[in-house]
Amino acid sequence: MQTIMILIYVVLFILALILSFASVKYFITMWKFKNRKKDGSEDEDFKRFD
């Protein structure tokens, strides 16, 4: 019974780690998008948002 609980905790920890990594990556992308130059010289990185 205790091994099942430990396994569940490990799976939840790995899931939380993956989700936090994905949200940090998304935050950095949006930060770059917000602070890009207005003349369009950096638009190659953000074609999917335009």
N, CA, C and O atoms as a GROMACS GRO file, in nm:
protein
  200
    1MET      N    1   0.082  -0.121   0.000
    1MET     CA    2   0.000   0.000   0.000
    1MET      C    3   0.086   0.126   0.000
    1MET      O    4   0.056   0.221  -0.071
    2GLN      N    5   0.192   0.126   0.079
    2GLN     CA    6   0.277   0.244   0.084
    2GLN      C    7   0.356   0.264  -0.045
    2GLN      O    8   0.384   0.377  -0.084
    3THR      N    9   0.391   0.154  -0.111
    3THR     CA   10   0.465   0.168  -0.237
    3THR      C   11   0.379   0.233  -0.345
    3THR      O   12   0.430   0.306  -0.429
    4ILE      N   13   0.249   0.205  -0.342
    4ILE     CA   14   0.158   0.268  -0.438
    4ILE      C   15   0.150   0.418  -0.414
    4ILE      O   16   0.150   0.496  -0.508
    5MET      N   17   0.144   0.458  -0.287
    5MET     CA   18   0.139   0.601  -0.254
    5MET      C   19   0.267   0.671  -0.296
    5MET      O   20   0.262   0.782  -0.350
    6ILE      N   21   0.380   0.608  -0.273
    6ILE     CA   22   0.508   0.668  -0.314
    6ILE      C   23   0.514   0.682  -0.465
    6ILE      O   24   0.562   0.783  -0.516
    7LEU      N   25   0.465   0.581  -0.536
    7LEU     CA   26   0.462   0.587  -0.682
    7LEU      C   27   0.372   0.699  -0.732
    7LEU      O   28   0.407   0.768  -0.827
    8ILE      N   29   0.258   0.718  -0.667
    8ILE     CA   30   0.166   0.826  -0.705
    8ILE      C   31   0.233   0.962  -0.680
    8ILE      O   32   0.222   1.052  -0.763
    9TYR      N   33   0.301   0.977  -0.566
    9TYR     CA   34   0.369   1.102  -0.537
    9TYR      C   35   0.479   1.131  -0.639
    9TYR      O   36   0.495   1.246  -0.681
   10VAL      N   37   0.553   1.029  -0.679
   10VAL     CA   38   0.660   1.048  -0.778
   10VAL      C   39   0.601   1.091  -0.912
   10VAL      O   40   0.654   1.181  -0.977
   11VAL      N   41   0.492   1.027  -0.954
   11VAL     CA   42   0.428   1.063  -1.081
   11VAL      C   43   0.375   1.206  -1.076
   11VAL      O   44   0.392   1.281  -1.172
   12LEU      N   45   0.312   1.244  -0.966
   12LEU     CA   46   0.261   1.380  -0.954
   12LEU      C   47   0.374   1.482  -0.952
   12LEU      O   48   0.360   1.591  -1.009
   13PHE      N   49   0.486   1.449  -0.888
   13PHE     CA   50   0.600   1.539  -0.886
   13PHE      C   51   0.657   1.559  -1.026
   13PHE      O   52   0.689   1.671  -1.065
   14ILE      N   53   0.669   1.450  -1.102
   14ILE     CA   54   0.721   1.462  -1.238
   14ILE      C   55   0.625   1.543  -1.325
   14ILE      O   56   0.669   1.624  -1.406
   15LEU      N   57   0.495   1.523  -1.308
   15LEU     CA   58   0.396   1.600  -1.384
   15LEU      C   59   0.405   1.748  -1.350
   15LEU      O   60   0.399   1.832  -1.439
   16ALA      N   61   0.418   1.781  -1.223
   16ALA     CA   62   0.430   1.922  -1.183
   16ALA      C   63   0.558   1.983  -1.237
   16ALA      O   64   0.560   2.100  -1.275
   17LEU      N   65   0.666   1.905  -1.240
   17LEU     CA   66   0.792   1.954  -1.295
   17LEU      C   67   0.779   1.986  -1.443
   17LEU      O   68   0.826   2.090  -1.488
   18ILE      N   69   0.715   1.898  -1.518
   18ILE     CA   70   0.696   1.921  -1.662
   18ILE      C   71   0.609   2.044  -1.686
   18ILE      O   72   0.639   2.125  -1.773
   19LEU      N   73   0.501   2.058  -1.609
   19LEU     CA   74   0.412   2.172  -1.627
   19LEU      C   75   0.480   2.304  -1.591
   19LEU      O   76   0.459   2.404  -1.659
   20SER      N   77   0.560   2.304  -1.486
   20SER     CA   78   0.628   2.428  -1.448
   20SER      C   79   0.734   2.464  -1.552
   20SER      O   80   0.753   2.582  -1.582
   21PHE      N   81   0.803   2.364  -1.608
   21PHE     CA   82   0.900   2.393  -1.714
   21PHE      C   83   0.831   2.450  -1.838
   21PHE      O   84   0.883   2.544  -1.899
   22ALA      N   85   0.716   2.396  -1.874
   22ALA     CA   86   0.643   2.445  -1.990
   22ALA      C   87   0.593   2.588  -1.968
   22ALA      O   88   0.597   2.670  -2.060
   23SER      N   89   0.547   2.619  -1.847
   23SER     CA   90   0.497   2.754  -1.821
   23SER      C   91   0.611   2.855  -1.817
   23SER      O   92   0.592   2.969  -1.859
   24VAL      N   93   0.728   2.817  -1.768
   24VAL     CA   94   0.843   2.908  -1.770
   24VAL      C   95   0.886   2.934  -1.914
   24VAL      O   96   0.919   3.048  -1.949
   25LYS      N   97   0.886   2.831  -1.998
   25LYS     CA   98   0.921   2.848  -2.138
   25LYS      C   99   0.822   2.941  -2.208
   25LYS      O  100   0.863   3.027  -2.286
   26TYR      N  101   0.693   2.925  -2.180
   26TYR     CA  102   0.589   3.011  -2.236
   26TYR      C  103   0.605   3.155  -2.188
   26TYR      O  104   0.588   3.249  -2.266
   27PHE      N  105   0.638   3.173  -2.059
   27PHE     CA  106   0.657   3.307  -2.004
   27PHE      C  107   0.774   3.378  -2.073
   27PHE      O  108   0.764   3.496  -2.106
   28ILE      N  109   0.885   3.306  -2.096
   28ILE     CA  110   1.001   3.367  -2.162
   28ILE      C  111   0.966   3.405  -2.305
   28ILE      O  112   1.006   3.512  -2.351
   29THR      N  113   0.891   3.319  -2.375
   29THR     CA  114   0.850   3.350  -2.513
   29THR      C  115   0.763   3.474  -2.517
   29THR      O  116   0.782   3.560  -2.603
   30MET      N  117   0.667   3.483  -2.427
   30MET     CA  118   0.579   3.600  -2.425
   30MET      C  119   0.655   3.726  -2.383
   30MET      O  120   0.624   3.835  -2.431
   31TRP      N  121   0.754   3.712  -2.296
   31TRP     CA  122   0.836   3.826  -2.257
   31TRP      C  123   0.912   3.880  -2.377
   31TRP      O  124   0.919   4.001  -2.398
   32LYS      N  125   0.971   3.789  -2.457
   32LYS     CA  126   1.041   3.831  -2.579
   32LYS      C  127   0.945   3.895  -2.677
   32LYS      O  128   0.979   3.994  -2.742
   33PHE      N  129   0.825   3.838  -2.690
   33PHE     CA  130   0.725   3.891  -2.783
   33PHE      C  131   0.682   4.031  -2.742
   33PHE      O  132   0.664   4.118  -2.827
   34LYS      N  133   0.665   4.053  -2.612
   34LYS     CA  134   0.622   4.184  -2.565
   34LYS      C  135   0.730   4.290  -2.584
   34LYS      O  136   0.700   4.406  -2.610
   35ASN      N  137   0.857   4.248  -2.571
   35ASN     CA  138   0.967   4.344  -2.577
   35ASN      C  139   1.038   4.348  -2.712
   35ASN      O  140   1.150   4.397  -2.722
   36ARG      N  141   0.972   4.295  -2.816
   36ARG     CA  142   1.039   4.295  -2.946
   36ARG      C  143   1.042   4.435  -3.005
   36ARG      O  144   0.970   4.525  -2.962
   37LYS      N  145   1.128   4.451  -3.104
   37LYS     CA  146   1.139   4.582  -3.169
   37LYS      C  147   1.014   4.610  -3.251
   37LYS      O  148   0.950   4.518  -3.303
   38LYS      N  149   0.979   4.735  -3.263
   38LYS     CA  150   0.857   4.772  -3.333
   38LYS      C  151   0.875   4.778  -3.485
   38LYS      O  152   0.776   4.784  -3.558
   39ASP      N  153   0.999   4.777  -3.532
   39ASP     CA  154   1.020   4.788  -3.677
   39ASP      C  155   1.006   4.653  -3.748
   39ASP      O  156   1.015   4.648  -3.871
   40GLY      N  157   0.984   4.547  -3.675
   40GLY     CA  158   0.961   4.417  -3.736
   40GLY      C  159   1.087   4.339  -3.766
   40GLY      O  160   1.080   4.240  -3.839
   41SER      N  161   1.201   4.379  -3.714
   41SER     CA  162   1.324   4.308  -3.746
   41SER      C  163   1.335   4.174  -3.674
   41SER      O  164   1.415   4.090  -3.715
   42GLU      N  165   1.256   4.151  -3.569
   42GLU     CA  166   1.261   4.025  -3.496
   42GLU      C  167   1.140   3.937  -3.526
   42GLU      O  168   1.114   3.841  -3.453
   43ASP      N  169   1.067   3.967  -3.631
   43ASP     CA  170   0.941   3.898  -3.655
   43ASP      C  171   0.958   3.753  -3.701
   43ASP      O  172   0.860   3.679  -3.702
   44GLU      N  173   1.078   3.711  -3.740
   44GLU     CA  174   1.096   3.572  -3.785
   44GLU      C  175   1.066   3.476  -3.670
   44GLU      O  176   1.018   3.365  -3.693
   45ASP      N  177   1.095   3.516  -3.547
   45ASP     CA  178   1.071   3.429  -3.432
   45ASP      C  179   0.923   3.422  -3.395
   45ASP      O  180   0.881   3.327  -3.328
   46PHE      N  181   0.844   3.519  -3.438
   46PHE     CA  182   0.706   3.531  -3.388
   46PHE      C  183   0.604   3.530  -3.500
   46PHE      O  184   0.498   3.592  -3.487
   47LYS      N  185   0.632   3.462  -3.610
   47LYS     CA  186   0.535   3.458  -3.720
   47LYS      C  187   0.405   3.390  -3.678
   47LYS      O  188   0.299   3.425  -3.730
   48ARG      N  189   0.411   3.294  -3.586
   48ARG     CA  190   0.289   3.223  -3.548
   48ARG      C  191   0.196   3.308  -3.462
   48ARG      O  192   0.078   3.276  -3.448
   49PHE      N  193   0.247   3.417  -3.402
   49PHE     CA  194   0.163   3.503  -3.320
   49PHE      C  195   0.099   3.616  -3.399
   49PHE      O  196  -0.004   3.670  -3.358
   50ASP      N  197   0.157   3.651  -3.512
   50ASP     CA  198   0.105   3.764  -3.591
   50ASP      C  199  -0.012   3.724  -3.678
   50ASP      O  200  -0.067   3.807  -3.750
   0.00000   0.00000   0.00000
